[in-house]
Amino acid sequence: MTKRRKEQTVTTRERILDAAMNVFHEFGVSHASLAEVAELAGVTRGSVYDHFRSKAGLLNALTERMELPGERLCEAAGDQIKEDPLGTLRTRWVWLFHEIACNEQWQRVLEIIFLPCEAVSEVCESTRRIKQGRTEGLERMAQLMKMAVTAGQLPADLDMDLAQQMLHGGLFGVLEDWFQSPRMEDLGDLGEHYIDTLLDMIRFSPAMRLDRYQVRTLH
């Protein structure tokens, strides 16, 4: 294949993906058709099949062009992670919120993936990737919080399981609420304020201490 041919193939593929993103966003994956994608992309349906075998394949390719929530937490951070684990955790979440807030393509893909009425069969690979990212994100978050305890950034008697669940659930809850709302607030500023509030709660709230929680459950 010549260089020009390769460039044309890549250009066509990207045009199909851009069209699929818009069609899936408007109609949902289950209700969209490859014919609609082909029409919007200005190619034949056969050309779509040459690049992607199904709607699920198209959706998977769309998600490959972006980082999903939680995946950023799984990247190495060098010496910074040892020196300031809690700051590393905060910085990565703040980056994610600001990136989503200014990246319309990410917004559209995330809305497609998280659309509750979609058939699981259509989003199988993407769903698996989200679950894997969530598991790895939770594990990485737990590691960072344990390192923060060692570094004296978090109290030694912190209920780690409760703190992990609260932080992870709260931050993803902000994303979900923002996608379902008219988006009157800037996600970057909102997310940054939210994570600072959650971190303060984890650091200073007596209810987050392991001994207090255990005493409360015994009664």
ROMILUM-211042 format. One record per residue: residue number from 1; residue in three letters; x, y, z of N, C-alpha, C in turn. Coordinates in Angstrom, 1 decimal, padded with zeros to 4 digits. Layout:
// residues N
PT;NUM;ALA;X;Y;Z;X;Y;Z;X;Y;Z $
...
//
This chain:
// residues 219
PT;1;MET;000.8;-001.2;000.0;000.0;000.0;000.0;000.9;001.3;000.0 $
PT;2;THR;000.6;002.2;-000.9;001.4;003.4;-001.0;001.1;004.3;000.2 $
PT;3;LYS;002.1;005.3;000.4;001.9;006.2;001.5;000.6;007.0;001.3 $
PT;4;ARG;000.3;007.4;000.1;-000.9;008.2;-000.1;-002.1;007.4;000.2 $
PT;5;ARG;-002.1;006.1;-000.2;-003.2;005.2;000.0;-003.4;005.0;001.5 $
PT;6;LYS;-002.3;004.9;002.3;-002.4;004.7;003.7;-003.0;005.9;004.4 $
PT;7;GLU;-002.6;007.1;003.9;-003.2;008.4;004.4;-004.6;008.5;004.2 $
PT;8;GLN;-005.1;008.1;003.0;-006.5;008.1;002.6;-007.3;007.2;003.5 $
PT;9;THR;-006.7;006.0;003.7;-007.4;005.0;004.6;-007.6;005.5;006.0 $
PT;10;VAL;-006.5;006.1;006.5;-006.6;006.7;007.9;-007.6;007.8;007.9 $
PT;11;THR;-007.6;008.7;006.9;-008.6;009.8;006.9;-010.0;009.3;006.8 $
PT;12;THR;-010.2;008.3;006.0;-011.6;007.7;005.9;-012.0;007.1;007.2 $
PT;13;ARG;-011.1;006.4;007.8;-011.4;005.8;009.1;-011.8;006.8;010.2 $
PT;14;GLU;-011.1;007.9;010.2;-011.4;008.9;011.2;-012.7;009.6;010.9 $
PT;15;ARG;-013.0;009.8;009.6;-014.3;010.4;009.2;-015.4;009.5;009.6 $
PT;16;ILE;-015.3;008.2;009.5;-016.3;007.3;009.9;-016.5;007.3;011.4 $
PT;17;LEU;-015.4;007.4;012.1;-015.5;007.4;013.6;-016.2;008.7;014.0 $
PT;18;ASP;-015.8;009.9;013.4;-016.5;011.1;013.8;-018.0;011.1;013.5 $
PT;19;ALA;-018.3;010.5;012.4;-019.8;010.3;012.0;-020.5;009.4;013.0 $
PT;20;ALA;-019.8;008.3;013.4;-020.4;007.4;014.3;-020.7;008.0;015.7 $
PT;21;MET;-019.7;008.8;016.1;-019.9;009.5;017.4;-021.1;010.4;017.4 $
PT;22;ASN;-021.3;011.1;016.3;-022.5;012.0;016.2;-023.8;011.2;016.1 $
PT;23;VAL;-023.8;010.2;015.3;-025.0;009.3;015.1;-025.3;008.6;016.4 $
PT;24;PHE;-024.3;008.0;017.1;-024.6;007.3;018.3;-025.1;008.2;019.4 $
PT;25;HIS;-024.5;009.4;019.4;-024.9;010.4;020.4;-026.3;010.8;020.2 $
PT;26;GLU;-026.8;011.0;019.0;-028.1;011.4;018.7;-029.2;010.4;018.9 $
PT;27;PHE;-028.9;009.1;018.5;-029.9;008.1;018.5;-029.6;007.0;019.5 $
PT;28;GLY;-028.4;006.9;020.0;-028.0;005.8;020.9;-027.5;004.6;020.0 $
PT;29;VAL;-026.6;003.8;020.5;-026.0;002.8;019.8;-027.0;001.8;019.3 $
PT;30;SER;-028.0;001.4;020.1;-029.0;000.4;019.8;-029.9;000.8;018.6 $
PT;31;HIS;-030.2;002.1;018.5;-031.1;002.6;017.5;-030.5;003.1;016.3 $
PT;32;ALA;-029.2;003.3;016.3;-028.4;003.8;015.2;-028.2;002.7;014.2 $
PT;33;SER;-027.9;003.1;012.9;-027.6;002.1;011.9;-026.3;002.5;011.2 $
PT;34;LEU;-025.6;001.5;010.7;-024.4;001.8;009.9;-024.6;002.5;008.7 $
PT;35;ALA;-025.9;002.4;008.1;-026.2;003.2;006.9;-026.2;004.7;007.3 $
PT;36;GLU;-026.7;005.0;008.5;-026.8;006.4;008.9;-025.3;006.9;009.1 $
PT;37;VAL;-024.5;006.1;009.6;-023.1;006.5;009.8;-022.4;006.7;008.5 $
PT;38;ALA;-022.7;005.8;007.6;-022.1;005.9;006.2;-022.5;007.2;005.5 $
PT;39;GLU;-023.8;007.5;005.6;-024.4;008.7;005.0;-023.7;009.9;005.5 $
PT;40;LEU;-023.6;010.0;006.8;-023.0;011.2;007.5;-021.5;011.3;007.1 $
PT;41;ALA;-020.9;010.2;007.0;-019.4;010.2;006.7;-019.1;010.5;005.3 $
PT;42;GLY;-020.2;010.3;004.4;-020.0;010.5;003.0;-019.3;009.3;002.3 $
PT;43;VAL;-019.5;008.1;002.9;-018.9;006.9;002.3;-020.0;005.9;002.1 $
PT;44;THR;-019.7;004.8;001.5;-020.6;003.7;001.3;-020.7;002.9;002.5 $
PT;45;ARG;-021.8;002.1;002.7;-021.9;001.2;003.8;-020.8;000.1;003.8 $
PT;46;GLY;-020.5;-000.3;002.5;-019.4;-001.3;002.4;-018.1;-000.7;002.9 $
PT;47;SER;-017.8;000.6;002.7;-016.6;001.2;003.2;-016.6;001.1;004.8 $
PT;48;VAL;-017.7;001.3;005.4;-017.8;001.2;006.9;-017.4;-000.2;007.3 $
PT;49;TYR;-018.0;-001.2;006.6;-017.7;-002.6;007.0;-016.3;-002.9;006.7 $
PT;50;ASP;-015.6;-002.3;005.7;-014.2;-002.5;005.5;-013.3;-002.1;006.7 $
PT;51;HIS;-013.8;-001.1;007.4;-013.0;-000.7;008.6;-013.5;-001.2;009.9 $
PT;52;PHE;-014.8;-001.4;010.0;-015.4;-001.9;011.2;-016.5;-002.9;010.9 $
PT;53;ARG;-016.5;-004.0;011.7;-017.4;-005.1;011.4;-018.8;-004.9;012.0 $
PT;54;SER;-018.9;-004.0;013.0;-020.2;-003.9;013.7;-020.2;-002.5;014.4 $
PT;55;LYS;-021.4;-002.2;014.9;-021.5;-001.0;015.7;-020.7;-001.0;017.0 $
PT;56;ALA;-020.6;-002.2;017.6;-019.8;-002.4;018.7;-018.3;-002.1;018.4 $
PT;57;GLY;-017.9;-002.6;017.2;-016.5;-002.3;016.8;-016.2;-000.8;016.7 $
PT;58;LEU;-017.2;-000.1;016.1;-017.1;001.4;016.0;-017.0;002.0;017.4 $
PT;59;LEU;-017.9;001.6;018.3;-017.9;002.2;019.6;-016.6;001.9;020.4 $
PT;60;ASN;-016.1;000.7;020.2;-014.8;000.4;020.9;-013.7;001.2;020.3 $
PT;61;ALA;-013.7;001.5;019.0;-012.6;002.3;018.4;-012.8;003.8;018.9 $
PT;62;LEU;-014.0;004.2;019.1;-014.2;005.6;019.6;-013.6;005.7;021.0 $
PT;63;THR;-013.8;004.7;021.9;-013.3;004.8;023.2;-011.7;004.7;023.3 $
PT;64;GLU;-011.2;004.0;022.3;-009.7;003.9;022.2;-009.0;005.2;022.0 $
PT;65;ARG;-009.8;006.2;021.5;-009.2;007.5;021.2;-009.2;008.4;022.4 $
PT;66;MET;-009.6;007.9;023.6;-009.6;008.7;024.8;-009.3;007.9;026.0 $
PT;67;GLU;-008.9;008.6;027.1;-008.8;008.0;028.4;-010.1;007.9;029.1 $
PT;68;LEU;-010.4;006.8;029.6;-011.7;006.7;030.4;-011.4;007.1;031.9 $
PT;69;PRO;-012.5;007.6;032.6;-012.3;007.9;034.0;-011.7;006.8;034.8 $
PT;70;GLY;-010.7;007.1;035.5;-010.0;006.1;036.4;-008.7;005.6;035.8 $
PT;71;GLU;-008.5;005.6;034.4;-007.3;005.1;033.8;-006.1;006.0;034.1 $
PT;72;ARG;-006.4;007.3;034.3;-005.3;008.2;034.6;-004.7;007.9;035.9 $
PT;73;LEU;-005.5;007.3;036.8;-005.0;007.0;038.2;-004.0;005.8;038.1 $
PT;74;CYS;-004.0;005.1;037.0;-003.2;003.9;037.0;-001.8;004.1;036.4 $
PT;75;GLU;-001.6;005.4;036.0;-000.3;005.7;035.4;000.8;006.0;036.5 $
PT;76;ALA;002.0;005.6;036.1;003.1;005.9;037.1;003.4;007.4;037.2 $
PT;77;ALA;003.9;007.8;038.3;004.1;009.3;038.5;005.5;009.5;039.0 $
PT;78;GLY;006.4;008.5;039.0;007.8;008.8;039.4;007.9;009.1;040.9 $
PT;79;ASP;008.9;010.0;041.1;009.1;010.4;042.5;008.0;011.2;043.2 $
PT;80;GLN;007.2;011.8;042.3;006.2;012.7;042.8;005.2;011.9;043.6 $
PT;81;ILE;004.9;010.6;043.2;003.9;009.8;043.9;004.4;009.5;045.3 $
PT;82;LYS;005.7;009.4;045.6;006.2;009.1;046.9;006.3;010.3;047.8 $
PT;83;GLU;006.6;011.5;047.1;006.7;012.7;047.9;005.4;013.3;048.3 $
PT;84;ASP;004.4;013.1;047.4;003.1;013.8;047.6;002.0;012.9;047.0 $
PT;85;PRO;001.7;011.7;047.6;000.7;010.8;047.1;-000.7;011.4;047.0 $
PT;86;LEU;-001.1;012.2;048.1;-002.4;012.8;048.1;-002.5;013.9;047.0 $
PT;87;GLY;-001.4;014.6;046.8;-001.4;015.6;045.8;-001.5;015.0;044.4 $
PT;88;THR;-000.9;013.8;044.3;-000.9;013.1;043.0;-002.3;012.7;042.7 $
PT;89;LEU;-003.0;012.2;043.7;-004.4;011.7;043.5;-005.3;012.9;043.1 $
PT;90;ARG;-005.1;014.0;043.8;-005.9;015.2;043.5;-005.6;015.8;042.1 $
PT;91;THR;-004.3;015.9;041.8;-004.0;016.4;040.5;-004.5;015.6;039.3 $
PT;92;ARG;-004.6;014.3;039.4;-005.1;013.5;038.3;-006.6;013.6;038.2 $
PT;93;TRP;-007.3;013.7;039.3;-008.7;013.9;039.2;-009.1;015.3;038.6 $
PT;94;VAL;-008.4;016.3;039.1;-008.6;017.6;038.6;-008.3;017.7;037.1 $
PT;95;TRP;-007.2;017.1;036.7;-006.9;017.0;035.3;-008.1;016.4;034.5 $
PT;96;LEU;-008.6;015.3;035.0;-009.7;014.6;034.3;-010.9;015.5;034.2 $
PT;97;PHE;-011.3;016.1;035.3;-012.5;017.0;035.2;-012.3;018.1;034.2 $
PT;98;HIS;-011.2;018.8;034.3;-010.9;019.9;033.3;-010.9;019.4;031.9 $
PT;99;GLU;-010.3;018.2;031.7;-010.2;017.7;030.3;-011.5;017.4;029.7 $
PT;100;ILE;-012.4;016.8;030.5;-013.7;016.5;030.1;-014.5;017.7;029.8 $
PT;101;ALA;-014.3;018.7;030.7;-015.1;020.0;030.5;-014.8;020.7;029.2 $
PT;102;CYS;-013.6;020.6;028.7;-013.2;021.3;027.5;-013.1;020.5;026.3 $
PT;103;ASN;-013.4;019.2;026.4;-013.2;018.2;025.3;-014.6;017.7;024.9 $
PT;104;GLU;-015.2;018.3;023.9;-016.5;017.9;023.4;-016.6;016.4;023.0 $
PT;105;GLN;-015.5;016.0;022.3;-015.5;014.6;021.8;-015.6;013.6;023.0 $
PT;106;TRP;-014.8;013.9;024.0;-014.9;013.0;025.2;-016.2;013.0;025.8 $
PT;107;GLN;-016.9;014.2;025.9;-018.2;014.3;026.5;-019.2;013.4;025.7 $
PT;108;ARG;-019.1;013.5;024.4;-020.1;012.7;023.6;-019.9;011.2;023.7 $
PT;109;VAL;-018.6;010.8;023.7;-018.3;009.4;023.9;-018.7;008.9;025.3 $
PT;110;LEU;-018.5;009.7;026.3;-018.8;009.2;027.6;-020.4;009.2;027.8 $
PT;111;GLU;-021.1;010.1;027.2;-022.5;010.1;027.2;-023.1;008.8;026.5 $
PT;112;ILE;-022.4;008.5;025.4;-022.8;007.2;024.7;-022.6;006.0;025.5 $
PT;113;ILE;-021.4;005.9;026.2;-021.1;004.8;027.0;-022.0;004.6;028.2 $
PT;114;PHE;-022.3;005.7;028.8;-023.0;005.7;030.1;-024.5;005.8;029.9 $
PT;115;LEU;-025.0;005.8;028.6;-026.4;005.9;028.4;-027.1;004.6;029.0 $
PT;116;PRO;-028.0;004.8;030.0;-028.5;003.6;030.7;-029.3;002.6;029.9 $
PT;117;CYS;-029.9;003.1;028.8;-030.8;002.3;028.0;-030.1;001.4;027.0 $
PT;118;GLU;-028.8;001.6;026.8;-028.1;000.8;025.7;-028.1;-000.7;026.0 $
PT;119;ALA;-028.2;-001.5;025.0;-028.0;-002.9;025.1;-026.6;-003.3;025.5 $
PT;120;VAL;-026.4;-004.2;026.4;-025.1;-004.6;026.9;-024.3;-005.2;025.7 $
PT;121;SER;-024.9;-005.9;024.9;-024.2;-006.6;023.8;-023.6;-005.5;022.8 $
PT;122;GLU;-024.1;-004.3;022.7;-023.6;-003.3;021.9;-022.3;-002.7;022.5 $
PT;123;VAL;-022.2;-002.7;023.8;-021.1;-002.0;024.4;-020.2;-002.9;025.2 $
PT;124;CYS;-020.2;-004.2;024.8;-019.5;-005.2;025.5;-018.1;-004.9;025.8 $
PT;125;GLU;-017.3;-004.6;024.8;-015.8;-004.3;025.0;-015.6;-003.0;025.8 $
PT;126;SER;-016.4;-002.0;025.4;-016.3;-000.7;026.2;-016.7;-000.9;027.6 $
PT;127;THR;-017.7;-001.7;027.9;-018.2;-001.9;029.2;-017.1;-002.7;030.0 $
PT;128;ARG;-016.5;-003.7;029.4;-015.4;-004.4;030.1;-014.2;-003.4;030.4 $
PT;129;ARG;-013.9;-002.5;029.4;-012.9;-001.6;029.7;-013.2;-000.7;030.8 $
PT;130;ILE;-014.5;-000.2;030.9;-014.9;000.6;032.0;-014.8;-000.1;033.4 $
PT;131;LYS;-015.2;-001.4;033.4;-015.1;-002.1;034.6;-013.7;-002.4;035.0 $
PT;132;GLN;-012.8;-002.7;034.0;-011.4;-002.9;034.3;-010.8;-001.6;034.8 $
PT;133;GLY;-011.1;-000.5;034.2;-010.6;000.8;034.6;-011.1;001.2;036.0 $
PT;134;ARG;-012.3;000.8;036.3;-012.9;001.1;037.7;-012.1;000.3;038.7 $
PT;135;THR;-011.9;-001.0;038.4;-011.2;-001.9;039.4;-009.8;-001.4;039.6 $
PT;136;GLU;-009.1;-001.1;038.5;-007.7;-000.6;038.6;-007.6;000.8;039.3 $
PT;137;GLY;-008.6;001.6;039.0;-008.7;002.9;039.6;-008.9;002.8;041.1 $
PT;138;LEU;-009.8;001.9;041.5;-010.0;001.7;043.0;-008.7;001.2;043.7 $
PT;139;GLU;-008.1;000.3;043.0;-006.8;-000.3;043.6;-005.8;000.8;043.7 $
PT;140;ARG;-005.6;001.6;042.6;-004.6;002.6;042.6;-005.0;003.7;043.7 $
PT;141;MET;-006.2;004.0;043.8;-006.7;005.0;044.8;-006.3;004.5;046.2 $
PT;142;ALA;-006.6;003.2;046.4;-006.2;002.6;047.7;-004.8;002.7;048.0 $
PT;143;GLN;-003.9;002.4;047.0;-002.5;002.5;047.2;-002.0;003.9;047.5 $
PT;144;LEU;-002.6;004.9;046.8;-002.2;006.3;047.0;-002.6;006.7;048.4 $
PT;145;MET;-003.8;006.3;048.9;-004.2;006.7;050.2;-003.4;006.0;051.3 $
PT;146;LYS;-003.0;004.8;051.1;-002.1;004.1;052.0;-000.7;004.8;052.1 $
PT;147;MET;-000.3;005.2;050.9;001.0;006.0;050.9;000.8;007.3;051.6 $
PT;148;ALA;-000.3;007.9;051.5;-000.6;009.2;052.1;-000.6;009.0;053.6 $
PT;149;VAL;-001.1;007.9;054.1;-001.1;007.6;055.6;000.4;007.5;056.0 $
PT;150;THR;001.2;006.8;055.3;002.6;006.6;055.6;003.3;008.0;055.6 $
PT;151;ALA;002.9;008.8;054.7;003.6;010.1;054.5;003.0;011.1;055.5 $
PT;152;GLY;002.0;010.8;056.3;001.5;011.7;057.3;000.4;012.6;056.8 $
PT;153;GLN;000.0;012.4;055.5;-001.0;013.3;054.9;-002.4;012.9;055.3 $
PT;154;LEU;-002.6;011.6;055.7;-003.9;011.2;056.2;-003.7;010.5;057.5 $
PT;155;PRO;-004.8;010.5;058.4;-004.6;010.0;059.7;-004.4;008.5;059.7 $
PT;156;ALA;-003.6;008.0;060.7;-003.3;006.6;060.7;-004.5;005.7;061.0 $
PT;157;ASP;-005.5;006.3;061.7;-006.7;005.5;062.1;-007.9;005.7;061.1 $
PT;158;LEU;-007.5;006.1;059.9;-008.6;006.3;058.8;-009.2;005.0;058.4 $
PT;159;ASP;-010.5;005.0;058.3;-011.3;003.8;057.8;-011.0;003.8;056.3 $
PT;160;MET;-010.0;003.1;055.8;-009.6;003.1;054.4;-010.7;002.7;053.5 $
PT;161;ASP;-011.4;001.6;053.8;-012.5;001.1;052.9;-013.6;002.2;052.7 $
PT;162;LEU;-014.0;002.8;053.8;-015.0;003.8;053.7;-014.5;005.0;053.0 $
PT;163;ALA;-013.3;005.5;053.2;-012.7;006.6;052.5;-012.6;006.4;051.0 $
PT;164;GLN;-012.2;005.2;050.7;-012.0;004.8;049.3;-013.4;004.8;048.6 $
PT;165;GLN;-014.4;004.2;049.2;-015.7;004.2;048.5;-016.3;005.6;048.4 $
PT;166;MET;-016.1;006.4;049.5;-016.7;007.7;049.5;-016.1;008.6;048.4 $
PT;167;LEU;-014.8;008.5;048.3;-014.0;009.3;047.3;-014.3;008.9;045.9 $
PT;168;HIS;-014.3;007.6;045.6;-014.5;007.1;044.3;-016.0;007.4;043.9 $
PT;169;GLY;-016.9;007.0;044.7;-018.3;007.2;044.4;-018.7;008.7;044.3 $
PT;170;GLY;-018.2;009.5;045.1;-018.5;010.9;045.1;-018.0;011.6;043.8 $
PT;171;LEU;-016.8;011.2;043.4;-016.2;011.8;042.2;-016.9;011.4;040.9 $
PT;172;PHE;-017.2;010.1;040.8;-018.0;009.6;039.7;-019.4;010.1;039.7 $
PT;173;GLY;-019.9;010.4;040.9;-021.3;011.0;041.0;-021.3;012.4;040.4 $
PT;174;VAL;-020.2;013.1;040.6;-020.2;014.5;040.0;-020.2;014.4;038.5 $
PT;175;LEU;-019.5;013.4;037.9;-019.5;013.3;036.5;-020.9;012.9;036.0 $
PT;176;GLU;-021.6;012.0;036.7;-022.9;011.5;036.2;-023.9;012.6;036.3 $
PT;177;ASP;-023.9;013.4;037.4;-024.8;014.5;037.6;-024.6;015.6;036.6 $
PT;178;TRP;-023.3;015.8;036.2;-023.0;016.9;035.3;-023.5;016.5;033.9 $
PT;179;PHE;-023.4;015.2;033.5;-023.9;014.7;032.2;-025.4;014.8;032.1 $
PT;180;GLN;-026.1;014.6;033.2;-027.5;014.5;033.2;-028.2;015.9;033.5 $
PT;181;SER;-027.4;016.9;033.8;-027.9;018.2;034.1;-027.7;019.1;032.9 $
PT;182;PRO;-028.3;020.3;033.0;-028.1;021.3;031.9;-026.7;021.8;031.8 $
PT;183;ARG;-025.8;021.4;032.7;-024.4;021.8;032.7;-024.3;023.3;032.9 $
PT;184;MET;-024.9;023.8;033.8;-024.8;025.2;034.1;-023.5;025.6;034.8 $
PT;185;GLU;-022.9;024.6;035.4;-021.6;024.8;036.1;-020.5;024.3;035.3 $
PT;186;ASP;-019.3;024.9;035.5;-018.1;024.4;034.8;-017.6;023.1;035.5 $
PT;187;LEU;-017.5;022.0;034.8;-017.1;020.7;035.4;-015.7;020.8;036.1 $
PT;188;GLY;-014.8;021.5;035.4;-013.5;021.6;036.0;-013.5;022.3;037.4 $
PT;189;ASP;-014.1;023.4;037.5;-014.2;024.1;038.8;-015.0;023.3;039.8 $
PT;190;LEU;-016.1;022.8;039.3;-017.0;022.0;040.2;-016.2;020.8;040.8 $
PT;191;GLY;-015.6;020.0;039.9;-014.8;018.8;040.3;-013.7;019.2;041.2 $
PT;192;GLU;-013.0;020.3;040.9;-011.9;020.6;041.8;-012.3;021.0;043.2 $
PT;193;HIS;-013.4;021.7;043.3;-014.0;022.1;044.6;-014.5;020.8;045.3 $
PT;194;TYR;-015.1;019.9;044.5;-015.7;018.7;045.1;-014.6;017.8;045.7 $
PT;195;ILE;-013.5;017.6;045.0;-012.4;016.7;045.5;-011.8;017.3;046.7 $
PT;196;ASP;-011.6;018.6;046.7;-011.0;019.3;047.9;-011.9;019.1;049.1 $
PT;197;THR;-013.2;019.2;048.9;-014.2;019.0;050.0;-014.1;017.6;050.5 $
PT;198;LEU;-014.1;016.6;049.6;-014.0;015.2;050.0;-012.7;014.9;050.7 $
PT;199;LEU;-011.6;015.4;050.3;-010.3;015.2;050.9;-010.3;015.8;052.3 $
PT;200;ASP;-010.9;016.9;052.5;-011.0;017.6;053.8;-011.8;016.7;054.7 $
PT;201;MET;-012.9;016.2;054.2;-013.8;015.3;055.0;-013.0;014.0;055.5 $
PT;202;ILE;-012.3;013.5;054.5;-011.5;012.2;054.9;-010.4;012.5;055.9 $
PT;203;ARG;-009.8;013.7;055.8;-008.7;014.1;056.7;-009.2;014.4;058.1 $
PT;204;PHE;-010.3;015.1;058.2;-010.7;015.8;059.5;-011.9;015.2;060.1 $
PT;205;SER;-012.8;014.5;059.4;-014.1;014.1;060.0;-013.9;012.9;061.0 $
PT;206;PRO;-014.4;013.1;062.2;-014.3;012.0;063.2;-015.0;010.7;062.7 $
PT;207;ALA;-016.0;010.9;061.9;-016.8;009.8;061.4;-016.0;008.9;060.4 $
PT;208;MET;-014.9;009.4;059.9;-014.1;008.6;059.0;-013.0;007.8;059.8 $
PT;209;ARG;-013.0;007.9;061.1;-012.0;007.2;061.8;-012.4;005.7;062.1 $
PT;210;LEU;-011.5;004.8;062.0;-011.8;003.4;062.1;-012.5;003.0;063.4 $
PT;211;ASP;-011.9;003.5;064.5;-012.5;003.1;065.8;-013.9;003.7;066.0 $
PT;212;ARG;-014.1;004.9;065.6;-015.5;005.5;065.7;-016.5;004.7;064.9 $
PT;213;TYR;-016.1;004.3;063.7;-017.0;003.6;062.8;-017.3;002.2;063.4 $
PT;214;GLN;-016.3;001.5;063.9;-016.5;000.2;064.5;-017.4;000.3;065.7 $
PT;215;VAL;-017.2;001.3;066.6;-018.1;001.5;067.8;-019.5;001.7;067.3 $
PT;216;ARG;-019.7;002.5;066.3;-021.1;002.8;065.8;-021.8;001.6;065.3 $
PT;217;THR;-021.1;000.7;064.6;-021.7;-000.5;064.0;-022.0;-001.5;065.1 $
PT;218;LEU;-021.2;-001.5;066.2;-021.5;-002.5;067.3;-022.8;-002.1;068.0 $
PT;219;HIS;-023.2;-000.9;068.0;-024.4;-000.5;068.6;-025.6;-000.4;067.7 $
//
